[in-house]
């Protein structure tokens, strides 16, 4: 299994703490300026490819 980047680890902390989330819900955890939705979505897809997340973790 591949390691996590700093941003991936930051996102995984949200999933570990909160449980299953929509990407739009993750956006609410960031202060302005917020990370763009598409950027977060790409990182989440990468976490799925690395098998850190699956459809159970994502709503």
Phi, psi and omega per residue, in radians:
X1 nan 2.345 -3.130
X2 -1.292 2.685 3.119
X3 -1.307 2.983 -3.124
X4 -1.746 2.498 2.965
X5 -1.341 2.973 3.133
X6 -1.062 -0.735 -3.124
X7 -1.191 -0.704 3.097
X8 -1.095 -0.728 3.127
X9 -1.118 -0.674 3.085
X10 -1.056 -0.792 3.127
X11 -1.171 -0.721 3.136
X12 -1.076 -0.575 3.105
X13 -1.042 -0.659 3.086
X14 -1.112 -0.778 3.134
X15 -1.147 -0.713 3.138
X16 -1.135 -0.672 -3.100
X17 -1.385 -0.739 -2.975
X18 -1.784 -0.360 -3.056
X19 1.572 -2.753 -3.099
X20 -1.016 2.405 -3.091
X21 -2.485 2.638 2.896
X22 -1.470 2.678 3.082
X23 -1.034 -0.691 -3.137
X24 -1.111 -0.473 3.072
X25 -1.254 -0.642 3.123
X26 -1.063 -0.651 3.126
X27 -0.968 -0.600 -3.087
X28 -1.191 -0.289 -3.131
X29 -1.440 -0.149 -3.101
X30 -1.756 2.472 2.996
X31 -1.378 2.882 3.069
X32 -1.272 2.503 -0.074
X33 -1.329 2.313 -3.100
X34 -1.334 2.599 2.989
X35 -1.132 2.485 -3.102
X36 -1.167 2.496 3.137
X37 -0.891 -0.829 -3.090
X38 -1.097 -0.611 3.110
X39 -1.122 -0.830 3.113
X40 -1.092 -0.713 3.136
X41 -1.067 -0.721 3.116
X42 -1.120 -0.733 3.124
X43 -1.135 -0.732 3.114
X44 -1.089 -0.730 3.094
X45 -1.071 -0.679 3.087
X46 -1.098 -0.669 3.097
X47 -1.160 -0.588 3.055
X48 -1.151 -0.772 -3.136
X49 -1.094 -0.625 3.110
X50 -1.407 -0.044 3.106
X51 1.181 0.484 2.993
X52 -1.469 -0.448 3.118
X53 -2.229 2.748 2.985
X54 -2.492 -3.072 -3.078
X55 -1.112 -0.339 3.090
X56 -1.208 -0.623 3.141
X57 -1.348 -0.423 -3.097
X58 -1.850 2.373 3.097
X59 -1.616 nan nan
